[in-house]
Amino acid sequence: MVDTETATLGGGCFWCVEAAFKELPGVQSAVSGYAGGDTVDPSYRAVCSGSTGHAEVVQVEYDADQMAFADILRVFFTVHDPTQLNRQGPDVGSQYRSIVLCENDAQQTQTQEYIEELESEGAYDGIVTEVEPLETFYKAESKHQDYYDKNPNDRYCTFHADPKIQKVREKFTQEPASQSSD
């Protein structure tokens, strides 16, 4: 039986974050959605207007026997810039803010401690990542799920998702050893 846990993270456009996390061994699913706002069951259009208070987020379900929440945090802080307030790259607005929505006190404590560690190490200067309890996660419309997989040649994906995916592949996944034929 697989021991699954969930992490909900926002680091800019959910297409990019979702695609990066799907690369990881141990990730069971990565679902794009909205959280951290006030509007019940918001639409993409409403979230993009900035009027709902929600962020574009990805809810990652992972096998806790293969990876820990600390691993999720390491990946998350690698694939986005936690020092940009209400933006990531070309995407501007509070819906693109850096946020970790915690499911329990342990996640909240671990996230806050990790941010303090990153700052004390000088890894980042001025982390603006919000750390809040997860109240409700709203799954985004179906056209936003697996967007990168469905549109790998989309210009936005090639410029913004591909570099994040490459970072994950280089730093967090193991390629199978090549086998030589005798």
C-alpha positions in Angstrom: 0.0 0.0 0.0 1.3 3.4 -1.0 1.6 6.0 1.7 0.6 9.2 -0.1 0.8 12.8 1.1 -0.2 16.0 -0.6 1.6 19.4 -1.0 -0.1 22.5 -2.5 2.3 25.0 -4.0 2.1 28.2 -6.1 5.2 29.4 -8.0 3.9 31.3 -11.0 2.1 29.7 -13.9 0.7 26.3 -12.8 1.5 24.7 -16.2 5.2 25.1 -15.5 5.1 23.9 -11.9 2.9 21.0 -12.7 5.2 19.8 -15.6 8.3 20.1 -13.4 6.8 18.0 -10.5 5.5 15.3 -12.8 9.2 14.5 -13.6 9.9 13.3 -10.1 9.9 9.7 -9.2 7.4 9.2 -6.4 4.9 11.8 -7.6 1.6 10.1 -8.1 -0.2 13.2 -9.5 0.2 16.9 -10.1 -3.0 18.8 -10.5 -3.3 22.5 -11.5 -5.8 24.5 -9.6 -6.5 27.6 -7.4 -6.2 28.2 -3.7 -5.6 30.9 -1.1 -8.4 33.2 -2.1 -12.0 34.1 -1.2 -14.1 33.2 -4.2 -15.9 29.8 -4.2 -15.1 27.6 -7.2 -13.3 30.3 -9.2 -12.7 30.1 -13.0 -9.4 30.7 -14.7 -10.7 34.0 -16.1 -11.7 35.2 -12.7 -8.4 34.1 -11.1 -6.5 35.9 -13.9 -8.4 39.1 -13.2 -6.7 39.2 -9.8 -10.1 39.8 -8.1 -10.5 36.4 -6.4 -7.4 36.4 -4.1 -6.5 32.9 -5.4 -3.1 31.9 -6.6 -2.5 29.5 -9.5 -1.2 26.4 -7.6 -0.4 22.8 -8.1 -1.5 20.1 -5.7 1.2 17.4 -5.7 0.3 13.9 -4.4 3.4 11.9 -3.7 4.5 8.6 -2.3 5.9 9.4 1.2 8.0 6.2 1.1 9.9 7.6 -1.9 10.1 11.2 -1.0 9.6 13.5 1.9 7.9 16.9 2.2 11.4 18.3 2.5 12.2 17.0 -1.0 9.0 18.7 -2.3 10.3 22.0 -0.8 13.7 21.6 -2.3 12.3 21.1 -5.8 9.8 23.9 -5.3 12.4 26.5 -4.3 14.6 25.4 -7.3 12.0 25.7 -10.0 10.8 29.3 -9.2 12.1 32.5 -7.9 10.8 33.0 -4.3 12.1 36.6 -4.2 9.7 37.9 -6.8 6.6 39.5 -5.3 3.4 38.7 -7.2 5.1 37.6 -10.3 7.2 34.9 -12.0 9.0 35.8 -15.2 6.5 37.4 -17.6 3.5 36.6 -15.4 2.5 39.5 -13.2 -0.3 39.6 -10.5 -1.1 38.2 -7.1 -2.3 35.0 -8.8 1.3 34.2 -9.7 2.7 34.7 -6.1 5.0 32.3 -4.4 3.0 30.4 -1.8 3.0 27.1 0.1 -0.5 26.2 1.4 0.1 23.8 4.3 -2.2 20.9 5.1 -1.0 20.6 8.7 1.1 22.2 11.4 4.1 20.0 10.5 4.1 21.2 6.9 3.9 24.8 8.1 6.7 24.5 10.6 8.9 22.6 8.1 8.3 25.3 5.4 9.0 28.2 7.7 12.2 26.5 8.9 13.3 25.7 5.3 12.8 29.3 4.3 14.9 30.5 7.3 17.6 28.0 6.4 17.7 29.3 2.8 18.0 32.8 3.9 20.6 32.1 6.5 22.7 30.3 3.9 22.3 33.2 1.5 20.7 31.1 -1.1 18.1 33.9 -1.7 17.9 37.4 -0.5 14.4 38.5 0.6 12.2 35.4 0.2 8.5 36.6 -0.2 6.9 33.2 -0.3 3.7 33.1 1.7 3.1 30.2 4.1 -0.5 29.7 4.9 -2.9 26.9 5.9 -4.7 25.3 2.9 -8.4 25.9 3.2 -9.8 24.8 -0.1 -8.2 23.6 -3.3 -10.2 24.1 -6.5 -9.2 22.0 -9.5 -8.6 24.1 -12.6 -10.6 23.5 -15.8 -9.6 20.4 -17.8 -7.8 22.3 -20.5 -5.3 23.4 -17.9 -4.5 19.9 -16.7 -1.4 18.3 -18.3 -1.1 21.4 -20.4 2.6 20.9 -21.1 2.1 17.3 -22.1 -0.6 18.3 -24.5 1.2 21.3 -25.8 5.0 20.7 -25.6 5.7 23.0 -28.6 3.6 25.9 -27.2 5.9 29.0 -27.2 5.1 29.7 -23.5 6.0 26.1 -22.6 9.3 26.1 -24.5 10.4 29.3 -23.0 9.2 28.9 -19.4 8.4 25.2 -18.6 11.3 23.6 -20.4 14.0 25.2 -18.3 12.2 24.2 -15.1 11.8 20.6 -16.3 15.5 20.5 -17.2 16.5 21.7 -13.7 14.4 18.9 -12.2 15.9 16.3 -14.5 19.4 17.5 -13.7 19.1 17.9 -10.0 16.4 15.6 -8.8 16.0 12.6 -11.0 18.3 9.7 -11.9 18.7 8.5 -15.4 18.9 4.8 -15.7 22.5 3.6 -16.1 23.4 2.9 -19.7 23.9 -0.7 -20.4 26.8 -1.8 -22.6 26.4 -4.7 -24.9 29.1 -7.3 -24.9 
